[in-house]
Amino acid sequence: MLENHGNGDILDSVDKMLSLIKIMTWKGIRPIIYFLEKSFEKGIRLTKKNEEI
């Protein structure tokens, strides 16, 4: 969702993402955003069952 909001801007820094998040809304509501500093392993995918949730 955030990548669509930036009109193709490259999200290459935390500051850039936070500036876009501040003005982002969905159906007139601002989303609740959590900043995680955790790195995720490559190649991990959701199962079909989890994608449907």
C-alpha positions as CSV (number, residue, x, y, z in Angstrom):
1,M,0.0,0.0,0.0
2,L,2.8,2.4,0.9
3,E,4.6,1.8,-2.4
4,N,1.4,2.9,-4.3
5,H,1.1,6.1,-2.2
6,G,4.5,7.4,-3.1
7,N,3.8,7.6,-6.9
8,G,6.8,5.5,-7.7
9,D,9.2,7.2,-5.3
10,I,12.0,4.9,-4.2
11,L,11.6,4.1,-0.5
12,D,15.3,4.0,0.3
13,S,15.3,5.5,3.8
14,V,13.4,5.5,7.0
15,D,12.9,9.2,6.8
16,K,11.4,9.0,3.3
17,M,9.0,6.3,4.4
18,L,7.9,8.2,7.5
19,S,7.2,11.3,5.5
20,L,4.9,9.4,3.2
21,I,3.2,7.6,6.1
22,K,2.4,11.0,7.7
23,I,0.1,11.9,4.8
24,M,-1.2,8.5,3.9
25,T,-4.9,7.6,4.4
26,W,-7.1,4.7,3.4
27,K,-10.8,5.5,3.0
28,G,-10.2,8.7,5.1
29,I,-8.5,6.8,7.9
30,R,-4.9,7.0,8.9
31,P,-3.3,3.6,9.3
32,I,-1.5,2.5,12.5
33,I,2.1,1.9,11.6
34,Y,4.7,-0.1,13.6
35,F,8.4,0.3,12.9
36,L,10.3,-2.9,13.2
37,E,14.1,-3.1,13.1
38,K,14.1,-6.8,12.6
39,S,15.6,-8.3,9.4
40,F,13.7,-11.0,7.7
41,E,15.2,-14.1,6.0
42,K,15.1,-14.2,2.2
43,G,12.9,-16.9,0.6
44,I,10.3,-17.1,3.4
45,R,6.8,-17.1,1.9
46,L,3.3,-17.2,3.3
47,T,1.3,-20.4,2.7
48,K,-1.8,-20.1,0.6
49,K,-3.9,-20.4,3.8
50,N,-2.2,-17.5,5.5
51,E,-2.5,-15.3,2.3
52,E,-6.3,-15.6,2.5
53,I,-6.5,-14.2,6.0
